[in-house]
């Protein structure tokens, strides 16, 4: 595998769109964990989940746009 094709493969893997969607889905899961009345364990870890995916979103927002955008 040439160096240029490897670089293109990494660029394709680190596109912003899918990673941003995953980070937003994680933040939504964390908010759901925070608001649900059933499990104290989910409530306990909700802040960590929200924090982790918020930091992930900040990092992912610096990834390059997709090839079509």
Jmol script that loads the backbone (N, CA, C; Angstrom):
load data "model"
ATOM      1  N   UNK A   1       0.848  -1.175   0.000  1.00  0.00           N
ATOM      2  CA  UNK A   1       0.000   0.000   0.000  1.00  0.00           C
ATOM      3  C   UNK A   1       0.892   1.236   0.000  1.00  0.00           C
ATOM      4  N   UNK A   2       0.636   2.114  -0.918  1.00  0.00           N
ATOM      5  CA  UNK A   2       1.461   3.312  -1.009  1.00  0.00           C
ATOM      6  C   UNK A   2       1.096   4.297   0.103  1.00  0.00           C
ATOM      7  N   UNK A   3       2.020   5.208   0.334  1.00  0.00           N
ATOM      8  CA  UNK A   3       1.821   6.191   1.393  1.00  0.00           C
ATOM      9  C   UNK A   3       0.630   7.107   1.076  1.00  0.00           C
ATOM     10  N   UNK A   4       0.458   7.439  -0.192  1.00  0.00           N
ATOM     11  CA  UNK A   4      -0.632   8.329  -0.579  1.00  0.00           C
ATOM     12  C   UNK A   4      -1.988   7.645  -0.421  1.00  0.00           C
ATOM     13  N   UNK A   5      -2.086   6.368  -0.792  1.00  0.00           N
ATOM     14  CA  UNK A   5      -3.361   5.679  -0.640  1.00  0.00           C
ATOM     15  C   UNK A   5      -3.687   5.448   0.837  1.00  0.00           C
ATOM     16  N   UNK A   6      -2.672   5.235   1.670  1.00  0.00           N
ATOM     17  CA  UNK A   6      -2.903   5.092   3.113  1.00  0.00           C
ATOM     18  C   UNK A   6      -3.412   6.407   3.693  1.00  0.00           C
ATOM     19  N   UNK A   7      -2.819   7.515   3.251  1.00  0.00           N
ATOM     20  CA  UNK A   7      -3.257   8.824   3.725  1.00  0.00           C
ATOM     21  C   UNK A   7      -4.688   9.100   3.301  1.00  0.00           C
ATOM     22  N   UNK A   8      -5.039   8.706   2.062  1.00  0.00           N
ATOM     23  CA  UNK A   8      -6.402   8.901   1.589  1.00  0.00           C
ATOM     24  C   UNK A   8      -7.375   8.034   2.388  1.00  0.00           C
ATOM     25  N   UNK A   9      -6.958   6.824   2.747  1.00  0.00           N
ATOM     26  CA  UNK A   9      -7.798   5.953   3.554  1.00  0.00           C
ATOM     27  C   UNK A   9      -8.054   6.528   4.941  1.00  0.00           C
ATOM     28  N   UNK A  10      -7.010   7.103   5.559  1.00  0.00           N
ATOM     29  CA  UNK A  10      -7.188   7.729   6.865  1.00  0.00           C
ATOM     30  C   UNK A  10      -8.071   8.962   6.764  1.00  0.00           C
ATOM     31  N   UNK A  11      -7.911   9.714   5.692  1.00  0.00           N
ATOM     32  CA  UNK A  11      -8.749  10.898   5.494  1.00  0.00           C
ATOM     33  C   UNK A  11     -10.204  10.487   5.345  1.00  0.00           C
ATOM     34  N   UNK A  12     -10.439   9.391   4.665  1.00  0.00           N
ATOM     35  CA  UNK A  12     -11.804   8.897   4.501  1.00  0.00           C
ATOM     36  C   UNK A  12     -12.363   8.408   5.839  1.00  0.00           C
ATOM     37  N   UNK A  13     -11.529   7.768   6.659  1.00  0.00           N
ATOM     38  CA  UNK A  13     -11.972   7.247   7.948  1.00  0.00           C
ATOM     39  C   UNK A  13     -12.291   8.375   8.923  1.00  0.00           C
ATOM     40  N   UNK A  14     -11.521   9.453   8.885  1.00  0.00           N
ATOM     41  CA  UNK A  14     -11.696  10.552   9.825  1.00  0.00           C
ATOM     42  C   UNK A  14     -12.482  11.707   9.225  1.00  0.00           C
ATOM     43  N   UNK A  15     -13.558  11.411   8.523  1.00  0.00           N
ATOM     44  CA  UNK A  15     -14.452  12.459   8.060  1.00  0.00           C
ATOM     45  C   UNK A  15     -15.324  12.928   9.211  1.00  0.00           C
ATOM     46  N   UNK A  16     -15.715  14.153   9.167  1.00  0.00           N
ATOM     47  CA  UNK A  16     -16.429  14.762  10.278  1.00  0.00           C
ATOM     48  C   UNK A  16     -17.836  14.217  10.472  1.00  0.00           C
ATOM     49  N   UNK A  17     -18.587  14.028   9.427  1.00  0.00           N
ATOM     50  CA  UNK A  17     -20.008  13.716   9.512  1.00  0.00           C
ATOM     51  C   UNK A  17     -20.383  12.536  10.391  1.00  0.00           C
ATOM     52  N   UNK A  18     -19.901  11.330  10.105  1.00  0.00           N
ATOM     53  CA  UNK A  18     -20.307  10.181  10.921  1.00  0.00           C
ATOM     54  C   UNK A  18     -19.850  10.279  12.375  1.00  0.00           C
ATOM     55  N   UNK A  19     -18.681  10.845  12.606  1.00  0.00           N
ATOM     56  CA  UNK A  19     -18.179  10.965  13.973  1.00  0.00           C
ATOM     57  C   UNK A  19     -18.990  11.989  14.767  1.00  0.00           C
ATOM     58  N   UNK A  20     -19.390  13.089  14.118  1.00  0.00           N
ATOM     59  CA  UNK A  20     -20.239  14.071  14.798  1.00  0.00           C
ATOM     60  C   UNK A  20     -21.578  13.454  15.162  1.00  0.00           C
ATOM     61  N   UNK A  21     -22.149  12.674  14.242  1.00  0.00           N
ATOM     62  CA  UNK A  21     -23.424  12.029  14.526  1.00  0.00           C
ATOM     63  C   UNK A  21     -23.307  11.072  15.699  1.00  0.00           C
ATOM     64  N   UNK A  22     -22.222  10.321  15.776  1.00  0.00           N
ATOM     65  CA  UNK A  22     -22.014   9.396  16.893  1.00  0.00           C
ATOM     66  C   UNK A  22     -21.852  10.169  18.204  1.00  0.00           C
ATOM     67  N   UNK A  23     -21.141  11.289  18.174  1.00  0.00           N
ATOM     68  CA  UNK A  23     -20.955  12.079  19.392  1.00  0.00           C
ATOM     69  C   UNK A  23     -22.276  12.674  19.871  1.00  0.00           C
ATOM     70  N   UNK A  24     -23.085  13.151  18.950  1.00  0.00           N
ATOM     71  CA  UNK A  24     -24.395  13.702  19.323  1.00  0.00           C
ATOM     72  C   UNK A  24     -25.289  12.599  19.886  1.00  0.00           C
ATOM     73  N   UNK A  25     -25.248  11.420  19.281  1.00  0.00           N
ATOM     74  CA  UNK A  25     -26.044  10.294  19.795  1.00  0.00           C
ATOM     75  C   UNK A  25     -25.586   9.932  21.209  1.00  0.00           C
ATOM     76  N   UNK A  26     -24.296   9.966  21.472  1.00  0.00           N
ATOM     77  CA  UNK A  26     -23.789   9.687  22.816  1.00  0.00           C
ATOM     78  C   UNK A  26     -24.235  10.730  23.822  1.00  0.00           C
ATOM     79  N   UNK A  27     -24.241  11.999  23.429  1.00  0.00           N
ATOM     80  CA  UNK A  27     -24.704  13.065  24.320  1.00  0.00           C
ATOM     81  C   UNK A  27     -26.186  12.868  24.635  1.00  0.00           C
ATOM     82  N   UNK A  28     -26.965  12.515  23.629  1.00  0.00           N
ATOM     83  CA  UNK A  28     -28.396  12.269  23.839  1.00  0.00           C
ATOM     84  C   UNK A  28     -28.606  11.092  24.789  1.00  0.00           C
ATOM     85  N   UNK A  29     -27.815  10.033  24.638  1.00  0.00           N
ATOM     86  CA  UNK A  29     -27.897   8.888  25.560  1.00  0.00           C
ATOM     87  C   UNK A  29     -27.560   9.316  26.986  1.00  0.00           C
ATOM     88  N   UNK A  30     -26.552  10.168  27.135  1.00  0.00           N
ATOM     89  CA  UNK A  30     -26.193  10.657  28.462  1.00  0.00           C
ATOM     90  C   UNK A  30     -27.291  11.482  29.097  1.00  0.00           C
ATOM     91  N   UNK A  31     -27.955  12.312  28.304  1.00  0.00           N
ATOM     92  CA  UNK A  31     -29.074  13.099  28.825  1.00  0.00           C
ATOM     93  C   UNK A  31     -30.230  12.179  29.213  1.00  0.00           C
ATOM     94  N   UNK A  32     -30.486  11.155  28.400  1.00  0.00           N
ATOM     95  CA  UNK A  32     -31.520  10.180  28.753  1.00  0.00           C
ATOM     96  C   UNK A  32     -31.166   9.482  30.068  1.00  0.00           C
ATOM     97  N   UNK A  33     -29.897   9.117  30.225  1.00  0.00           N
ATOM     98  CA  UNK A  33     -29.457   8.475  31.468  1.00  0.00           C
ATOM     99  C   UNK A  33     -29.662   9.400  32.662  1.00  0.00           C
ATOM    100  N   UNK A  34     -29.480  10.684  32.459  1.00  0.00           N
ATOM    101  CA  UNK A  34     -29.638  11.657  33.520  1.00  0.00           C
ATOM    102  C   UNK A  34     -31.103  11.811  33.935  1.00  0.00           C
ATOM    103  N   UNK A  35     -32.021  11.693  32.998  1.00  0.00           N
ATOM    104  CA  UNK A  35     -33.431  11.990  33.262  1.00  0.00           C
ATOM    105  C   UNK A  35     -34.298  10.774  33.561  1.00  0.00           C
ATOM    106  N   UNK A  36     -33.777   9.581  33.379  1.00  0.00           N
ATOM    107  CA  UNK A  36     -34.613   8.394  33.592  1.00  0.00           C
ATOM    108  C   UNK A  36     -34.793   8.130  35.087  1.00  0.00           C
ATOM    109  N   UNK A  37     -35.956   7.611  35.494  1.00  0.00           N
ATOM    110  CA  UNK A  37     -36.220   7.406  36.924  1.00  0.00           C
ATOM    111  C   UNK A  37     -36.003   5.966  37.403  1.00  0.00           C
ATOM    112  N   UNK A  38     -35.398   5.094  36.594  1.00  0.00           N
ATOM    113  CA  UNK A  38     -35.384   3.672  36.905  1.00  0.00           C
ATOM    114  C   UNK A  38     -34.110   3.191  37.585  1.00  0.00           C
ATOM    115  N   UNK A  39     -32.962   3.634  37.138  1.00  0.00           N
ATOM    116  CA  UNK A  39     -31.701   3.050  37.585  1.00  0.00           C
ATOM    117  C   UNK A  39     -30.768   4.123  38.137  1.00  0.00           C
ATOM    118  N   UNK A  40     -30.364   3.926  39.367  1.00  0.00           N
ATOM    119  CA  UNK A  40     -29.416   4.855  39.980  1.00  0.00           C
ATOM    120  C   UNK A  40     -28.027   4.725  39.336  1.00  0.00           C
ATOM    121  N   UNK A  41     -27.703   3.527  38.851  1.00  0.00           N
ATOM    122  CA  UNK A  41     -26.409   3.318  38.191  1.00  0.00           C
ATOM    123  C   UNK A  41     -26.308   4.146  36.906  1.00  0.00           C
ATOM    124  N   UNK A  42     -27.366   4.150  36.103  1.00  0.00           N
ATOM    125  CA  UNK A  42     -27.361   4.970  34.886  1.00  0.00           C
ATOM    126  C   UNK A  42     -27.243   6.454  35.235  1.00  0.00           C
ATOM    127  N   UNK A  43     -27.970   6.871  36.266  1.00  0.00           N
ATOM    128  CA  UNK A  43     -27.899   8.265  36.689  1.00  0.00           C
ATOM    129  C   UNK A  43     -26.478   8.627  37.131  1.00  0.00           C
ATOM    130  N   UNK A  44     -25.841   7.713  37.853  1.00  0.00           N
ATOM    131  CA  UNK A  44     -24.506   7.951  38.375  1.00  0.00           C
ATOM    132  C   UNK A  44     -23.482   8.184  37.267  1.00  0.00           C
ATOM    133  N   UNK A  45     -23.601   7.426  36.180  1.00  0.00           N
ATOM    134  CA  UNK A  45     -22.620   7.534  35.094  1.00  0.00           C
ATOM    135  C   UNK A  45     -23.038   8.515  33.998  1.00  0.00           C
ATOM    136  N   UNK A  46     -24.181   9.150  34.129  1.00  0.00           N
ATOM    137  CA  UNK A  46     -24.665  10.030  33.070  1.00  0.00           C
ATOM    138  C   UNK A  46     -23.736  11.222  32.838  1.00  0.00           C
ATOM    139  N   UNK A  47     -23.227  11.824  33.903  1.00  0.00           N
ATOM    140  CA  UNK A  47     -22.358  12.982  33.738  1.00  0.00           C
ATOM    141  C   UNK A  47     -21.072  12.602  33.018  1.00  0.00           C
ATOM    142  N   UNK A  48     -20.519  11.450  33.363  1.00  0.00           N
ATOM    143  CA  UNK A  48     -19.284  10.989  32.708  1.00  0.00           C
ATOM    144  C   UNK A  48     -19.532  10.758  31.218  1.00  0.00           C
ATOM    145  N   UNK A  49     -20.673  10.167  30.893  1.00  0.00           N
ATOM    146  CA  UNK A  49     -21.002   9.913  29.484  1.00  0.00           C
ATOM    147  C   UNK A  49     -21.178  11.225  28.731  1.00  0.00           C
ATOM    148  N   UNK A  50     -21.912  12.163  29.313  1.00  0.00           N
ATOM    149  CA  UNK A  50     -22.114  13.465  28.664  1.00  0.00           C
ATOM    150  C   UNK A  50     -20.777  14.180  28.480  1.00  0.00           C
ATOM    151  N   UNK A  51     -19.938  14.170  29.494  1.00  0.00           N
ATOM    152  CA  UNK A  51     -18.636  14.828  29.407  1.00  0.00           C
ATOM    153  C   UNK A  51     -17.757  14.184  28.344  1.00  0.00           C
ATOM    154  N   UNK A  52     -17.697  12.855  28.333  1.00  0.00           N
ATOM    155  CA  UNK A  52     -16.871  12.131  27.363  1.00  0.00           C
ATOM    156  C   UNK A  52     -17.298  12.448  25.927  1.00  0.00           C
ATOM    157  N   UNK A  53     -18.595  12.378  25.658  1.00  0.00           N
ATOM    158  CA  UNK A  53     -19.043  12.613  24.289  1.00  0.00           C
ATOM    159  C   UNK A  53     -19.008  14.096  23.911  1.00  0.00           C
ATOM    160  N   UNK A  54     -19.115  14.991  24.868  1.00  0.00           N
ATOM    161  CA  UNK A  54     -18.957  16.420  24.562  1.00  0.00           C
ATOM    162  C   UNK A  54     -17.511  16.718  24.174  1.00  0.00           C
ATOM    163  N   UNK A  55     -16.572  16.162  24.909  1.00  0.00           N
ATOM    164  CA  UNK A  55     -15.165  16.332  24.534  1.00  0.00           C
ATOM    165  C   UNK A  55     -14.883  15.677  23.186  1.00  0.00           C
ATOM    166  N   UNK A  56     -15.497  14.525  22.950  1.00  0.00           N
ATOM    167  CA  UNK A  56     -15.356  13.880  21.649  1.00  0.00           C
ATOM    168  C   UNK A  56     -15.892  14.747  20.527  1.00  0.00           C
ATOM    169  N   UNK A  57     -17.025  15.406  20.772  1.00  0.00           N
ATOM    170  CA  UNK A  57     -17.600  16.294  19.757  1.00  0.00           C
ATOM    171  C   UNK A  57     -16.664  17.461  19.463  1.00  0.00           C
ATOM    172  N   UNK A  58     -16.049  18.011  20.495  1.00  0.00           N
ATOM    173  CA  UNK A  58     -15.117  19.127  20.295  1.00  0.00           C
ATOM    174  C   UNK A  58     -13.930  18.674  19.453  1.00  0.00           C
ATOM    175  N   UNK A  59     -13.414  17.490  19.722  1.00  0.00           N
ATOM    176  CA  UNK A  59     -12.280  16.971  18.951  1.00  0.00           C
ATOM    177  C   UNK A  59     -12.694  16.681  17.517  1.00  0.00           C
ATOM    178  N   UNK A  60     -13.837  16.041  17.344  1.00  0.00           N
ATOM    179  CA  UNK A  60     -14.313  15.662  16.014  1.00  0.00           C
ATOM    180  C   UNK A  60     -14.637  16.885  15.167  1.00  0.00           C
ATOM    181  N   UNK A  61     -15.030  17.978  15.803  1.00  0.00           N
ATOM    182  CA  UNK A  61     -15.361  19.170  15.024  1.00  0.00           C
ATOM    183  C   UNK A  61     -14.149  19.746  14.310  1.00  0.00           C
ATOM    184  N   UNK A  62     -12.949  19.265  14.643  1.00  0.00           N
ATOM    185  CA  UNK A  62     -11.739  19.702  13.953  1.00  0.00           C
ATOM    186  C   UNK A  62     -11.335  18.762  12.823  1.00  0.00           C
ATOM    187  N   UNK A  63     -12.076  17.684  12.638  1.00  0.00           N
ATOM    188  CA  UNK A  63     -11.803  16.771  11.521  1.00  0.00           C
ATOM    189  C   UNK A  63     -12.177  17.444  10.215  1.00  0.00           C
ATOM    190  N   UNK A  64     -11.585  17.008   9.094  1.00  0.00           N
ATOM    191  CA  UNK A  64     -11.939  17.613   7.798  1.00  0.00           C
ATOM    192  C   UNK A  64     -13.338  17.218   7.357  1.00  0.00           C
ATOM    193  N   UNK A  65     -13.927  18.065   6.534  1.00  0.00           N
ATOM    194  CA  UNK A  65     -15.230  17.767   5.942  1.00  0.00           C
ATOM    195  C   UNK A  65     -15.101  16.569   5.013  1.00  0.00           C
ATOM    196  N   UNK A  66     -16.237  15.991   4.654  1.00  0.00           N
ATOM    197  CA  UNK A  66     -16.247  14.901   3.706  1.00  0.00           C
ATOM    198  C   UNK A  66     -15.843  15.367   2.315  1.00  0.00           C
ATOM    199  N   UNK A  67     -15.606  14.431   1.418  1.00  0.00           N
ATOM    200  CA  UNK A  67     -15.164  14.774   0.067  1.00  0.00           C
ATOM    201  C   UNK A  67     -16.218  15.530  -0.735  1.00  0.00           C
ATOM    202  N   UNK A  68     -17.503  15.299  -0.387  1.00  0.00           N
ATOM    203  CA  UNK A  68     -18.558  15.972  -1.120  1.00  0.00           C
ATOM    204  C   UNK A  68     -18.964  17.288  -0.475  1.00  0.00           C
ATOM    205  N   UNK A  69     -18.370  17.668   0.656  1.00  0.00           N
ATOM    206  CA  UNK A  69     -18.780  18.895   1.324  1.00  0.00           C
ATOM    207  C   UNK A  69     -17.615  19.649   1.719  1.00  0.00           C
TER     208      UNK A  69
END
end "model"
wireframe off; spacefill off
backbone 0.3
color backbone group
